[in-house]
Amino acid sequence: MSSLGSFIAVCFLVQCSDCLLSVSSSPSTIDVGLTNSLDVLCSYTRTKGQSLEALVALSISRSMNATDFQELALINVFTGNIVTLFTTEAVTGTGRVDTYGDSFINLHWDYPTMSAVGTYQCTAHGSDTIGHDILINNLTSVDYTKPDQDVLLNKIHEMDNALKALQNKMDELRNYSAVVTTLLRENAHLKECCNANSRKVDVLLHSVFAHVVNNSYFLSKENSSNITEAAAVCNRYDGYLVEITSAEQYHVIRDFLLLNSTNALGIFLGARKYGNTWRYSHSFRNVSYFNWDYGEPNPLTNYDCMYLQYRSNLKMFSFPCTSSFYQFYALCEFPMFSSDSLNV
């Protein structure tokens, strides 16, 4: 005698009005054509003692009559965090299913239409502790209103103002672009001028330099027959003929010049004689440091300029400012900067 086994499938449907399966719509009422977004959120919070032991999936359905529901989207433990959509509407879905934790599924519309109106059912699919299938449902709804003529006119007015503001911003950006173009052109011109000045500096001044306290010193490449020509070389680049105010400064400058010797008789300094007083032409300060060679300075009135002579180990000599018999180099003094900055 044979026996026929039988299999009985049991599914428990639980309606949930105040449980840990929640569903909400934001907003709950849309103004057709004006509301810019709609979200329907279904979320499940797991706690001990619930009839649903293991969550498998969450789904959202919609009905126009609150009875016949059409499934819109579903997410389950088998597809990870991917939401499967069953509608051709312009809707996006996000979510997560955790069998033993909190889960959710959310649908989002941009500028929802009348098709988004209706009753939404959120369903949690799972099983109880002995393997029976469990379905838990909860409901929410999305209603609609049609804006009257005044609302539409106000909205059109707002959009018109926004369009004008956008147009003004575009005009500002175009003006800014024109300013940037002008600045770039001026910058290119300035760079060209600086490069030209750099070439002039290379012709007139040696790149070698020395630093003393807060000043830098550059030696001219071309010699001058009088102090006026020498000073002009320095003045062209906002410098001046050197002013020696201390023994320390003198020895640094002398060592610098000895390392960069020239074939000229000497180096012009920025000092001139006024009566019996030696004074610097740039600062108008009296000369406070001297290192004259033997027999110097010459007492004759027309020996009114000062220079350092190479053949006397660069000691100080007096000489006529307007003399054209000998050639001297200019030692220019500048505020402290690097040799590169002179070429900018």
C-alpha positions in Angstrom: 0.0 0.0 0.0 1.5 3.2 -1.1 1.2 6.5 0.7 1.1 10.0 -0.9 2.9 12.7 1.0 1.4 16.1 1.0 3.0 19.6 1.3 1.2 22.6 2.7 2.5 26.1 2.1 1.5 28.6 4.8 1.8 32.3 4.3 0.9 34.8 7.1 -0.3 38.3 6.0 0.1 40.9 8.7 -1.5 44.3 8.3 0.6 46.8 10.2 -0.7 50.2 11.3 1.7 50.8 14.2 4.6 48.5 13.8 8.3 48.6 12.9 7.5 48.7 9.1 6.8 52.3 8.2 6.0 54.0 5.0 5.7 57.7 4.3 5.4 60.1 1.3 7.1 63.5 1.2 5.2 65.6 0.3 1.8 63.8 0.9 0.1 66.2 -1.6 1.7 67.3 -4.8 0.8 70.4 -6.9 0.8 69.0 -10.4 3.4 70.8 -12.5 4.8 72.8 -9.5 6.1 70.2 -7.0 9.7 69.6 -7.9 10.2 66.2 -6.1 8.4 63.3 -4.4 9.8 60.6 -2.2 8.1 57.4 -1.0 10.1 55.8 1.8 9.5 52.3 3.2 11.7 51.3 6.1 11.9 48.3 8.4 13.4 48.3 11.9 14.2 44.9 13.4 13.6 44.3 17.1 13.5 41.1 19.3 10.1 39.4 19.6 8.8 40.2 16.1 6.9 37.6 14.2 9.2 38.3 11.2 12.4 36.6 12.1 14.4 37.0 8.8 13.7 39.7 6.3 14.2 38.7 2.6 12.9 41.7 0.6 11.1 45.0 0.7 8.7 46.1 -2.0 6.5 49.2 -2.9 3.3 48.9 -4.8 0.7 51.4 -5.8 -3.1 51.4 -6.4 -5.4 54.0 -7.8 -8.4 52.5 -5.9 -6.7 51.2 -2.7 -7.4 47.6 -3.6 -5.6 46.6 -6.8 -1.9 47.2 -6.2 0.7 47.1 -8.9 4.3 46.4 -7.8 6.6 49.3 -8.6 9.9 48.3 -7.1 11.6 45.6 -5.0 14.9 45.1 -3.3 16.1 41.8 -1.8 19.0 40.1 -0.1 20.1 38.4 -3.4 20.7 41.5 -5.4 22.5 43.5 -2.7 21.6 47.2 -2.7 20.2 47.2 -6.3 16.5 48.2 -6.6 14.6 46.5 -9.3 12.0 48.7 -11.0 8.8 47.4 -12.6 7.6 50.8 -14.1 8.5 53.0 -17.0 8.0 56.1 -15.0 10.9 58.5 -14.5 11.6 57.3 -11.0 14.8 56.3 -9.3 15.1 53.7 -6.5 17.6 53.3 -3.6 17.7 50.9 -0.7 19.4 48.3 1.4 18.2 44.9 2.8 19.8 43.5 6.0 18.3 40.2 6.9 18.9 40.7 10.6 19.1 44.5 10.7 17.4 47.7 9.6 16.4 48.0 5.9 14.7 50.5 3.5 13.6 51.2 0.0 13.0 54.7 -1.4 11.5 55.9 -4.6 12.2 59.4 -5.9 10.4 61.4 -8.6 11.5 64.8 -10.1 8.5 67.0 -10.9 6.0 64.2 -10.3 2.9 63.9 -12.6 -0.6 62.6 -12.0 0.7 59.1 -12.5 2.4 59.4 -9.1 -0.9 59.9 -7.2 -2.4 57.0 -5.4 -2.2 54.7 -2.4 1.2 53.2 -1.7 1.7 49.8 0.0 5.0 48.9 1.6 5.6 45.1 2.0 8.2 43.3 4.1 8.8 39.7 2.8 10.4 37.2 5.2 9.9 34.2 7.4 9.2 33.4 11.1 11.3 31.3 13.4 9.9 28.0 12.0 10.1 28.9 8.3 6.6 30.2 7.6 6.4 32.9 5.1 5.5 36.3 6.6 4.3 39.4 4.8 3.9 42.7 6.6 2.1 45.6 4.9 1.7 49.3 5.7 0.1 52.0 3.6 0.5 55.7 2.8 -1.0 57.9 0.1 -0.1 60.7 -2.2 -2.9 63.2 -3.1 -2.8 66.1 -5.5 -4.1 69.5 -6.2 -4.2 71.5 -9.4 -2.9 75.0 -8.9 -5.3 77.8 -9.7 -4.5 80.6 -12.2 -3.1 83.0 -9.6 -0.6 80.4 -8.4 0.5 79.6 -11.9 0.9 83.3 -12.7 3.0 83.8 -9.5 5.1 80.8 -10.5 5.6 82.2 -14.0 6.6 85.5 -12.4 9.1 83.8 -10.1 10.6 81.8 -13.0 10.8 85.0 -15.1 12.8 86.7 -12.3 15.0 83.7 -11.9 15.7 83.8 -15.7 16.5 87.5 -15.5 18.9 86.9 -12.6 20.6 84.1 -14.6 20.9 86.4 -17.6 22.5 89.1 -15.4 24.9 86.5 -14.0 25.8 85.4 -17.5 26.5 89.0 -18.5 28.7 89.4 -15.4 30.6 86.3 -16.4 31.1 87.6 -19.9 32.3 90.9 -18.5 34.6 89.0 -16.2 35.9 86.9 -19.1 36.7 90.2 -21.0 38.5 91.5 -17.9 40.6 88.3 -17.6 41.5 88.5 -21.3 42.6 92.1 -20.9 44.7 91.2 -17.8 46.3 88.3 -19.6 47.2 90.6 -22.5 48.6 93.2 -20.2 50.5 90.6 -18.2 52.1 89.3 -21.5 53.0 92.9 -22.4 54.5 93.4 -18.9 56.5 90.2 -19.2 57.8 91.3 -22.5 58.9 94.6 -21.0 60.5 92.8 -18.1 62.4 90.5 -20.4 63.6 93.6 -22.3 64.7 95.2 -19.1 66.5 92.0 -18.1 68.4 92.1 -21.3 69.4 95.7 -20.6 70.5 94.7 -17.1 72.7 91.9 -18.6 74.4 94.5 -20.8 75.0 97.0 -18.1 75.6 95.0 -14.9 77.5 91.9 -13.9 75.3 89.1 -12.5 77.8 88.7 -9.6 76.8 90.5 -6.5 77.5 90.9 -2.8 75.3 91.4 0.3 76.1 93.7 3.2 73.5 94.2 5.9 70.4 95.3 4.0 71.9 96.1 0.6 73.2 94.3 -2.5 76.0 95.5 -4.8 76.4 95.1 -8.6 79.4 96.0 -10.7 78.8 97.7 -14.0 80.1 96.0 -17.2 80.9 99.2 -19.0 83.3 101.8 -17.7 82.5 105.6 -17.3 84.8 108.6 -17.7 82.9 110.7 -15.1 80.7 110.3 -12.1 77.6 111.5 -13.9 77.7 108.6 -16.4 78.4 106.1 -13.6 75.5 107.4 -11.5 73.2 107.2 -14.5 73.9 103.4 -14.9 72.8 102.8 -11.3 69.8 105.2 -11.4 68.3 103.5 -14.4 67.5 100.6 -12.1 66.6 102.5 -9.0 70.0 102.0 -7.5 72.7 104.5 -6.6 76.5 104.7 -6.4 77.7 102.8 -3.4 77.9 104.5 0.0 80.4 103.0 2.5 79.5 103.6 6.1 81.6 101.1 8.1 84.8 99.1 8.1 82.9 95.9 7.8 81.0 97.1 4.7 84.3 98.4 3.2 86.1 95.1 3.6 83.2 93.0 2.2 83.0 95.4 -0.9 86.8 95.3 -1.3 86.9 91.5 -1.2 84.1 91.4 -3.7 85.8 93.8 -6.1 89.1 92.0 -5.8 87.4 88.8 -6.9 85.8 90.6 -9.8 88.7 92.8 -10.9 88.5 94.9 -14.0 91.0 96.7 -16.3 89.8 100.1 -15.2 91.7 102.4 -12.9 89.2 102.1 -10.1 85.6 102.1 -8.9 83.5 105.2 -8.5 81.9 105.8 -5.0 78.9 107.9 -4.4 80.7 110.6 -2.4 81.5 114.2 -3.4 83.3 117.0 -1.7 81.4 120.1 -0.6 83.9 122.6 0.7 85.9 120.6 3.3 83.1 118.0 3.8 82.7 114.7 2.0 79.0 113.8 1.5 77.1 111.1 -0.3 75.0 112.3 -3.2 72.1 109.8 -2.7 71.5 110.0 1.0 73.1 113.5 1.6 74.7 112.1 4.7 78.3 113.0 5.6 80.8 110.3 4.9 81.6 108.6 8.3 84.1 106.0 7.2 87.4 106.7 5.3 90.3 104.5 4.3 92.4 106.9 2.3 95.7 106.0 0.6 98.8 107.7 1.7 98.7 111.5 0.8 95.0 111.4 0.2 92.7 113.3 -0.1 94.2 115.7 -2.5 93.7 119.2 -1.1 93.0 120.8 -4.5 89.4 122.1 -4.8 88.6 120.3 -8.1 89.6 116.8 -6.6 86.0 116.5 -5.5 85.0 112.9 -6.2 86.0 109.6 -4.5 87.0 106.3 -5.9 88.7 103.0 -5.0 92.0 102.4 -6.8 92.9 98.8 -7.8 96.7 99.4 -7.9 96.5 100.6 -4.3 94.6 97.6 -3.0 91.4 99.5 -3.4 92.1 102.3 -0.9 90.2 105.6 -1.3 91.5 108.3 -3.7 90.2 111.7 -4.6 89.9 112.7 -8.2 88.1 115.4 -10.4 84.5 114.5 -10.9 84.6 115.7 -14.5 87.8 114.0 -15.6 87.8 112.2 -18.9 91.4 110.9 -18.8 90.7 107.7 -16.9 88.0 105.0 -17.0 86.2 103.9 -13.9 83.5 101.3 -13.2 80.3 102.0 -11.3 79.6 100.0 -8.1 75.8 100.2 -7.7 74.0 99.7 -4.4 70.4 98.4 -4.3 68.0 97.5 -1.5 68.5 93.8 -0.6 67.2 91.4 -3.2 68.5 88.3 -5.1 70.2 88.5 -8.5 67.1 86.9 -10.0 64.9 89.7 -8.8 66.9 92.2 -10.8 65.9 90.3 -14.0 62.2 90.4 -13.3 
